């Protein structure tokens, strides 16, 4: 196939895998605003399932808008490692 450098594609994929990065087709193309996102939008983030998305929405409803993305860490089930995984994809 002309135009596709498979060696480069495979090399980049392997590098991401070795670095522990999520290779997920559903990773959002644009940053998701934590203060306006729906559960479905939150679930597109790597490592965020139905339960954690629900807890994020509940926290937002109870405590108001997030001041900064790092505030997610106070939610049960969130860790610094999980935050680092989604940090490039979220904003407030």
LUMFI-544869 format. One record per residue: residue number from 0; residue in one letter; z negated, x, y of N, C-alpha, C in turn. Coordinates in pm, 1 decimal. Atoms other than C-alpha are relative to their C-alpha. Example, Ala and Ser with C-alpha at 12.3 -4.5 7.8 and 13.67 -1.06 7.14 Angstrom:
2
SITE seq type      nc3      nc1      nc2     cac3     cac1     cac2      cc3      cc1      cc2
SITE   0    A      0.0     89.0   -119.0   -780.0   1230.0   -450.0      0.0     90.0    120.0
SITE   1    S      6.0    -82.0   -119.0   -714.0   1367.0   -106.0    -73.0    -77.0    109.0
REM end
This chain:
92
SITE seq type      nc3      nc1      nc2     cac3     cac1     cac2      cc3      cc1      cc2
SITE   0    X      0.0     83.8   -118.5      0.0      0.0      0.0      0.0     87.9    124.2
SITE   1    X    -12.4    -78.6   -121.7    109.5    146.8    327.0   -101.0    -45.9    104.6
SITE   2    X     87.8     34.2   -110.8   -134.8    160.3    614.1   -148.6     -2.6    -34.1
SITE   3    X    141.1      4.4     38.3   -458.8    148.7    414.7    -37.5    133.9    -62.0
SITE   4    X     48.4   -127.7     50.9   -641.8    474.1    359.9   -117.7    -28.0    -93.4
SITE   5    X    102.9     37.8     96.3   -829.9    383.5     43.3   -105.2    109.0    -17.8
SITE   6    X     95.6   -110.5     13.2   -989.0    727.1     20.6   -106.3     -9.3    108.6
SITE   7    X     93.3     13.3   -110.9  -1147.3    675.3    362.5    -89.0   -122.8    -16.8
SITE   8    X     76.8    122.8     19.8  -1254.1    317.6    284.0   -107.9     22.2   -105.5
SITE   9    X     95.8    -24.2    108.9  -1419.4    423.5    -42.5   -104.7    101.1     43.3
SITE  10    X     94.2   -100.4    -48.4  -1577.9    726.7    121.4   -104.2    -62.0     92.6
SITE  11    X     93.3     65.8    -92.2  -1731.1    515.2    400.0    -93.9    -94.3    -74.0
SITE  12    X     82.2     92.0     77.1  -1856.3    256.4    151.6   -105.7     77.2    -77.5
SITE  13    X     95.4    -81.5     75.4  -2017.6    525.9    -64.4   -106.6     59.8     91.2
SITE  14    X     95.6    -55.0    -95.8  -2179.7    684.6    240.1   -102.1   -105.5     39.9
SITE  15    X     91.8    108.9    -35.6  -2327.0    350.3    344.0    -94.9    -29.1   -114.9
SITE  16    X     83.1     26.0    117.0  -2453.9    294.2     -8.7   -105.5    109.3    -17.2
SITE  17    X     93.5   -111.7     12.8  -2612.7    640.6    -23.4   -108.0     -2.3    107.4
SITE  18    X     96.4      5.5   -109.6  -2781.9    587.1    312.3    -88.5   -123.7     -7.5
SITE  19    X     82.3    118.7     16.0  -2926.8    258.7    192.9     35.3   -110.9     97.0
SITE  20    X    -41.7    103.8    -93.3  -2730.4     47.8    437.3     55.5   -117.7    -77.2
SITE  21    X    -50.5    120.3     65.2  -2644.3   -308.5    347.1    150.9     -7.0     15.5
SITE  22    X   -143.2     21.0     -2.3  -2282.0   -349.4    253.5     18.2   -146.7    -33.2
SITE  23    X      3.6    144.6     16.1  -2267.2   -722.4    307.4    113.6    -61.7     79.2
SITE  24    X   -114.0     62.6    -66.2  -1956.6   -924.3    385.0    -44.0   -103.9    101.6
SITE  25    X     46.0    103.2    -90.9  -2171.7  -1179.2    567.8    -78.8     54.9    117.7
SITE  26    X     69.9    -57.5   -114.0  -2326.5   -936.7    813.3     69.9    -46.8    127.6
SITE  27    X    -61.0     56.6   -119.5  -2273.4  -1089.7   1157.2     83.8    100.2     78.6
SITE  28    X    -87.6    -84.6    -80.7  -1990.9   -952.2   1371.4    -56.5     17.8    140.5
SITE  29    X     60.4     -6.0   -133.0  -2180.1  -1029.0   1694.7   -152.0     -2.8    -15.5
SITE  30    X    146.1      6.0      4.8  -2548.1   -993.2   1776.7    -46.4   -144.8      4.0
SITE  31    X     58.7    133.3      5.9  -2756.4  -1299.5   1698.1   -120.7     -3.6     91.9
SITE  32    X    112.6     16.1    -91.0  -2994.7  -1419.6   1968.0   -113.0    -69.9    -75.3
SITE  33    X    113.7     53.8     74.2  -3333.6  -1475.0   1805.2    -58.4   -125.5     63.5
SITE  34    X     57.4    114.7    -69.3  -3424.8  -1735.3   2066.0     88.0   -125.0     -5.1
SITE  35    X    -89.3    115.4      8.7  -3125.6  -1962.3   2003.9     61.3    -18.8   -138.0
SITE  36    X    -63.7      2.6    132.1  -3021.8  -1889.4   1644.1    -49.5   -115.3    -86.5
SITE  37    X     34.5    100.7    100.2  -3016.1  -2157.3   1377.4    -42.5     72.7   -127.3
SITE  38    X     38.4    -58.9    128.4  -3152.7  -2100.7   1028.5    122.0     59.0    -69.2
SITE  39    X   -122.4    -48.2     65.1  -2796.7  -2064.3    897.6     46.5    132.8     60.9
SITE  40    X    -38.7   -125.1    -64.7  -2722.3  -1793.5   1154.6    -94.6    113.2    -39.6
SITE  41    X     97.8   -102.4     38.8  -3042.8  -1606.1   1071.5     22.5     47.0   -143.1
SITE  42    X    -21.9    -34.2    140.4  -2956.7  -1615.8    702.3    119.9     92.0    -20.2
SITE  43    X   -111.5    -94.6     11.9  -2642.1  -1411.1    771.1    -46.5    143.6     19.5
SITE  44    X     54.3   -134.0    -20.5  -2864.7  -1115.9    859.1    -38.5     60.8   -134.6
SITE  45    X     36.0    -64.4    126.1  -2920.2   -859.9    582.2   -149.4    -13.8    -28.4
SITE  46    X    139.7     10.7     40.2  -3243.1   -930.4    394.9    -72.2   -123.9     48.6
SITE  47    X     63.3    122.6    -50.1  -3309.4  -1268.3    559.2     48.7   -116.9    -85.0
SITE  48    X    -31.8    115.5     82.0  -3321.1  -1560.7    321.1    -49.2   -127.8     65.4
SITE  49    X     38.7    131.3    -50.7  -3404.5  -1927.0    360.7   -144.8     -2.4     47.8
SITE  50    X    142.8      2.4    -34.6  -3782.0  -1877.0    363.3    -31.9     76.5    126.9
SITE  51    X     28.1    -81.9   -118.2  -3787.2  -1599.6    620.8     65.5    -60.0    124.7
SITE  52    X    -65.2     66.8   -113.7  -3537.5  -1781.0    844.4    -85.8   -116.8     47.8
SITE  53    X     86.3    113.3    -34.7  -3766.1  -2086.2    832.8   -125.1     48.1     74.2
SITE  54    X    118.8    -53.1    -67.2  -4070.8  -1875.6    927.7     31.8     50.0    140.9
SITE  55    X    -41.0    -45.0   -133.5  -3879.4  -1723.7   1221.1      9.9   -120.4     94.3
SITE  56    X    -13.4    120.9    -83.2  -3792.5  -2071.8   1351.1   -135.3    -64.0     28.8
SITE  57    X    133.5     56.0    -20.2  -4150.2  -2193.9   1299.7    -77.9     81.7    102.5
SITE  58    X     69.0    -87.0    -95.4  -4287.8  -1893.0   1488.8     52.7    -24.4    140.9
SITE  59    X    -61.7     25.3   -130.6  -4042.8  -1954.5   1773.7    -43.5   -134.9     57.4
SITE  60    X     41.6    133.3    -45.5  -4137.2  -2323.4   1790.7   -146.6     -0.1     43.6
SITE  61    X    143.7     -1.6    -28.8  -4510.3  -2247.3   1791.8    -36.6     90.5    117.4
SITE  62    X     39.5   -101.0    -98.4  -4520.6  -1938.8   2016.9     98.9     18.4    114.3
SITE  63    X   -100.7    -15.3   -104.8  -4207.7  -1973.5   2230.4     97.3    112.2    -30.5
SITE  64    X   -106.0    -99.4     16.2  -3922.6  -1731.0   2280.6    -55.2    138.1    -32.6
SITE  65    X     33.6   -139.4     27.8  -3931.2  -1379.0   2146.6     27.4     80.4    126.5
SITE  66    X    -18.2    -83.7   -118.8  -3975.7  -1126.0   2427.3     94.8    116.0    -31.2
SITE  67    X    -84.0   -110.2     45.4  -3805.4   -850.0   2229.4     19.8    -14.1   -151.1
SITE  68    X    -26.7     14.9    143.0  -3652.5   -825.8   1881.1   -112.1     55.1    -89.8
SITE  69    X    106.8    -60.5     79.8  -3938.8   -606.8   1755.7   -114.4    -96.8    -28.0
SITE  70    X    107.1     97.6     19.4  -4170.2   -908.9   1785.4      9.3    -70.5   -135.3
SITE  71    X    -15.1     59.0    133.5  -4032.2  -1026.0   1448.7   -102.0     55.7    -99.1
SITE  72    X     87.9    -67.0     96.0  -4268.9   -783.2   1278.4   -130.8    -76.2    -22.4
SITE  73    X    124.5     75.4     18.4  -4565.5  -1019.1   1330.5     16.2   -116.6    -98.0
SITE  74    X    -25.1    111.5     91.4  -4402.1  -1277.9   1101.9    -25.2     44.1   -143.8
SITE  75    X     30.9    -30.4    139.7  -4528.0  -1288.0    744.8    129.1     25.2    -76.6
SITE  76    X   -117.3    -36.0     78.3  -4279.1  -1116.8    516.4     91.8     98.5     69.7
SITE  77    X    -80.7    -96.1    -74.1  -4136.1   -894.2    785.9    -70.0    134.3     -2.2
SITE  78    X     55.0   -135.6     -1.9  -4184.9   -520.4    771.8     83.8     84.6     94.7
SITE  79    X    -75.8    -91.2    -85.2  -4073.0   -227.4    980.1    133.0     34.7    -66.4
SITE  80    X   -123.1    -31.6     73.8  -3818.4   -145.2    709.8    101.7   -113.8     13.0
SITE  81    X    -90.4    114.4    -12.2  -3670.6   -496.7    718.2     52.0    -10.1    143.9
SITE  82    X    -44.0      4.8   -139.4  -3662.5   -486.2   1098.3    110.1    103.2     25.4
SITE  83    X   -101.6   -104.0    -20.5  -3469.8   -156.6   1095.8    134.2    -41.0    -60.3
SITE  84    X   -122.7     45.6     66.1  -3216.4   -319.3    862.1     77.7    -98.7     87.7
SITE  85    X    -69.2    101.3    -80.3  -3139.5   -605.3   1103.1      8.2     34.0    148.2
SITE  86    X      5.5    -33.1   -143.1  -3208.1   -436.2   1439.7    137.0      8.6     68.6
SITE  87    X   -129.9     -7.9    -67.8  -2840.3   -362.3   1511.5     67.0   -136.8     21.6
SITE  88    X    -66.5    130.5     -0.8  -2755.8   -732.3   1466.3    -73.4   -107.9     79.1
SITE  89    X     77.2    102.1    -70.6  -3020.3   -908.6   1678.1    -27.0     38.1    145.3
SITE  90    X     33.1    -16.5   -142.2  -3104.0   -957.1   2045.3    -91.1   -115.1     41.4
SITE  91    X     81.1    110.2    -54.2  -3332.5  -1174.2   2261.1     57.8    -44.0    133.1
REM end
